[in-house]
Amino acid sequence: MSGSEGLERIRGEVLDLVLLDLRMPDMDGYKVLEELQKSDDLKDLPVMIITAADLTETEKRALGKNVKGVITKGRIDRSELLARINKFLYGPERTAYPRMPKVSAGGPVKILIAEDRHDNMILIKETLRSTGYAVYTATNGQEAIDIAEKERPDLILMDMQMPVMSGFEATRQIRETEGLKDIPIIALTARAMKGDEEKALAAGCSDYLSKPVMPKDLLRKIEVWLRY
């Protein structure tokens, strides 16, 4: 997305951390930072900078007090990036993931992720990657239903706002399908969309998480529902 689109989204949601690329179309990361720092509500919002250039220590300090780190592209893989985010949000003593069941009676525990945003999907997949789960993905509600019918997952993470068919309608149809109706479904809802949690539960979801999804919260929630 462009800098202006990112800034609009930041203003519309309650966030714990922003990953900000310095080079973006329309409005670059420096301008986004400037706009954040002019806002009383957003000036203390933690930001991690992503850049392809090597910044000097002077340039890093000039970015602002709300910048909590600089990540250079090409020098860090996704797993290390996730570890850094987790360390910042929870502290070094709490970065280890909780132990969870990894197998069911029929083999590895299957988790279906239904999410149309690529960045959210990557974060959730990377969070689950080291747990031993078999992960399946869908990018709209109809695809989620089709994969659920074929794979019979042990748990579904369902974004409520998706194209083709929403998570609300997909959940309702899953709850009406024999063999699928008892699968735990955790709704993924945007914090800015008031009432989505109640609508998700009314549609048949077992529980919900607000986005952006925090790795610890996600893993704990999954653990609860896989041990129900």
C-alpha positions as CSV (number, residue, x, y, z in Angstrom):
1,M,0.0,0.0,0.0
2,S,1.0,3.6,-0.4
3,G,2.1,5.9,2.5
4,S,-1.2,7.8,2.5
5,E,-3.2,4.6,2.5
6,G,-1.1,3.3,5.4
7,L,-1.5,6.5,7.3
8,E,-5.3,6.4,6.8
9,R,-5.4,2.9,8.2
10,I,-3.2,3.8,11.2
11,R,-5.6,6.6,12.0
12,G,-8.6,4.2,11.8
13,E,-7.4,1.4,14.0
14,V,-5.9,0.9,17.5
15,L,-2.4,-0.5,16.9
16,D,0.4,-1.7,19.1
17,L,3.2,-1.4,16.5
18,V,3.7,-0.2,13.0
19,L,6.2,-1.6,10.5
20,L,7.0,1.3,8.2
21,D,8.9,1.2,4.9
22,L,10.8,4.4,4.2
23,R,10.3,4.1,0.4
24,M,6.6,4.0,-0.7
25,P,4.6,5.6,-3.5
26,D,2.5,8.7,-3.0
27,M,3.8,9.5,0.5
28,D,7.2,8.1,1.8
29,G,7.9,6.8,5.2
30,Y,9.5,10.0,6.4
31,K,6.3,11.9,5.6
32,V,4.2,9.3,7.4
33,L,6.5,9.6,10.5
34,E,6.2,13.4,10.3
35,E,2.4,13.1,10.3
36,L,2.3,10.6,13.2
37,Q,4.6,12.8,15.3
38,K,2.3,15.9,14.7
39,S,-0.7,14.0,16.1
40,D,-1.2,14.0,19.8
41,D,-3.0,10.6,19.6
42,L,-0.3,8.9,17.4
43,K,3.0,10.6,18.3
44,D,3.9,7.8,20.8
45,L,2.8,4.9,18.6
46,P,5.8,2.5,18.3
47,V,7.3,2.2,14.8
48,M,9.8,-0.2,13.4
49,I,11.5,1.1,10.2
50,I,12.1,-1.1,7.2
51,T,14.6,0.2,4.7
52,A,16.9,-1.0,1.9
53,A,19.5,1.6,2.7
54,D,22.0,1.7,5.5
55,L,21.2,4.5,7.9
56,T,23.8,6.2,9.9
57,E,23.4,6.6,13.7
58,T,22.6,10.3,13.2
59,E,19.9,9.4,10.6
60,K,18.4,6.8,13.0
61,R,18.2,9.3,15.9
62,A,16.6,11.9,13.6
63,L,13.7,9.5,12.9
64,G,12.1,10.3,16.2
65,K,11.6,8.9,19.7
66,N,8.7,6.7,18.7
67,V,11.0,4.7,16.3
68,K,12.0,1.5,18.2
69,G,14.2,-0.1,15.7
70,V,15.5,-0.2,12.1
71,I,15.4,-3.3,10.0
72,T,17.5,-3.5,6.8
73,K,16.0,-5.4,4.0
74,G,17.9,-8.5,2.8
75,R,19.6,-9.0,6.2
76,I,16.7,-10.6,8.0
77,D,14.3,-13.4,7.2
78,R,10.6,-13.7,8.1
79,S,11.2,-15.8,11.2
80,E,13.7,-13.4,12.6
81,L,11.4,-10.5,11.8
82,L,8.6,-12.2,13.7
83,A,10.9,-12.9,16.6
84,R,11.9,-9.2,16.8
85,I,8.3,-8.1,16.8
86,N,7.4,-10.7,19.5
87,K,10.4,-9.6,21.6
88,F,9.4,-5.9,21.3
89,L,5.7,-6.6,22.2
90,Y,6.3,-9.1,25.0
91,G,9.9,-8.7,26.2
92,P,12.9,-11.1,26.0
93,E,11.7,-13.3,28.8
94,R,8.3,-14.0,27.1
95,T,9.3,-14.7,23.5
96,A,9.0,-18.5,23.7
97,Y,5.8,-19.9,22.3
98,P,3.6,-22.0,24.7
99,R,3.6,-25.7,24.2
100,M,0.6,-27.0,22.4
101,P,-0.8,-30.3,21.1
102,K,0.5,-31.0,17.7
103,V,-1.3,-34.2,16.7
104,S,-4.8,-35.4,16.7
105,A,-6.1,-39.0,16.3
106,G,-5.7,-38.8,12.6
107,G,-2.3,-37.2,12.4
108,P,-1.1,-33.6,12.6
109,V,-3.6,-31.0,13.9
110,K,-5.0,-29.1,10.9
111,I,-5.6,-25.4,11.0
112,L,-7.4,-23.5,8.2
113,I,-6.6,-19.8,7.9
114,A,-9.2,-17.8,6.0
115,E,-7.7,-14.3,5.4
116,D,-7.6,-12.2,2.2
117,R,-4.9,-9.8,3.3
118,H,-1.4,-11.1,2.3
119,D,0.4,-9.4,5.2
120,N,-2.0,-10.8,7.8
121,M,-1.8,-14.3,6.3
122,I,2.0,-14.2,6.3
123,L,2.1,-13.2,10.0
124,I,-0.3,-15.9,11.1
125,K,1.4,-18.6,9.0
126,E,4.9,-17.7,10.4
127,T,3.4,-17.8,13.9
128,L,2.1,-21.3,13.4
129,R,5.0,-22.6,11.3
130,S,7.2,-23.8,14.2
131,T,4.3,-25.4,16.1
132,G,3.9,-28.6,14.0
133,Y,0.4,-27.8,12.8
134,A,-0.7,-28.6,9.2
135,V,-1.7,-25.2,7.9
136,Y,-4.2,-24.7,5.1
137,T,-5.1,-21.3,3.6
138,A,-8.1,-19.6,1.9
139,T,-8.5,-16.1,0.7
140,N,-12.3,-15.9,0.7
141,G,-15.3,-17.4,2.4
142,Q,-16.3,-19.8,-0.4
143,E,-12.7,-21.1,-0.6
144,A,-12.7,-21.6,3.2
145,I,-15.9,-23.8,2.9
146,D,-14.4,-25.8,0.1
147,I,-11.2,-26.5,1.9
148,A,-13.0,-27.3,5.1
149,E,-15.2,-29.9,3.4
150,K,-12.1,-31.5,1.8
151,E,-9.6,-31.4,4.7
152,R,-11.9,-31.4,7.8
153,P,-9.6,-29.1,9.8
154,D,-9.4,-29.2,13.6
155,L,-9.8,-25.5,13.9
156,I,-10.5,-22.5,11.6
157,L,-9.2,-18.9,11.9
158,M,-11.8,-16.9,10.0
159,D,-11.5,-13.3,8.8
160,M,-14.9,-11.7,8.9
161,Q,-14.4,-9.3,6.0
162,M,-13.5,-11.1,2.8
163,P,-14.4,-10.9,-0.9
164,V,-16.7,-13.4,-2.7
165,M,-18.2,-14.5,0.6
166,S,-17.7,-12.9,4.0
167,G,-16.5,-14.8,7.0
168,F,-20.0,-14.3,8.6
169,E,-21.7,-16.2,5.8
170,A,-19.0,-18.8,5.5
171,T,-19.3,-19.5,9.3
172,R,-23.1,-19.8,9.0
173,Q,-22.8,-22.4,6.2
174,I,-20.1,-24.4,8.0
175,R,-22.4,-24.6,11.0
176,E,-25.1,-26.0,8.8
177,T,-22.8,-28.7,7.3
178,E,-22.7,-32.1,8.8
179,G,-19.2,-33.1,9.8
180,L,-18.1,-29.4,10.0
181,K,-20.6,-27.9,12.4
182,D,-18.6,-28.7,15.5
183,I,-15.2,-27.3,14.3
184,P,-14.0,-24.5,16.6
185,I,-14.0,-21.2,14.5
186,I,-12.0,-18.2,15.8
187,A,-13.1,-15.0,14.2
188,L,-10.5,-12.4,13.2
189,T,-12.1,-9.0,13.5
190,A,-10.8,-5.4,12.9
191,R,-10.7,-3.4,16.1
192,A,-12.2,-0.4,14.2
193,M,-15.3,-2.4,13.2
194,K,-17.5,-2.0,16.2
195,G,-19.9,-4.8,16.7
196,D,-18.1,-7.4,14.6
197,E,-17.3,-9.5,17.6
198,E,-21.0,-9.8,18.6
199,K,-22.0,-10.5,14.9
200,A,-19.3,-13.1,14.6
201,L,-20.5,-15.0,17.7
202,A,-24.1,-14.7,16.4
203,A,-23.0,-16.2,13.1
204,G,-21.6,-19.2,14.9
205,C,-18.0,-18.4,15.7
206,S,-16.6,-20.0,18.9
207,D,-14.4,-17.1,19.9
208,Y,-12.7,-14.0,18.4
209,L,-9.5,-12.1,18.2
210,S,-9.0,-8.5,17.2
211,K,-6.5,-7.6,14.4
212,P,-3.7,-6.9,14.3
213,V,-3.3,-10.4,15.7
214,M,-0.6,-10.7,18.4
215,P,1.3,-14.1,18.2
216,K,1.0,-14.9,21.9
217,D,-2.7,-14.1,21.9
218,L,-3.2,-16.3,18.8
219,L,-1.4,-19.3,20.1
220,R,-3.0,-19.1,23.5
221,K,-6.5,-18.9,21.9
222,I,-5.7,-21.9,19.7
223,E,-4.5,-23.9,22.6
224,V,-7.7,-23.3,24.5
225,W,-9.9,-24.5,21.7
226,L,-7.8,-27.5,20.7
227,R,-8.1,-28.7,24.3
228,Y,-11.8,-28.1,24.7
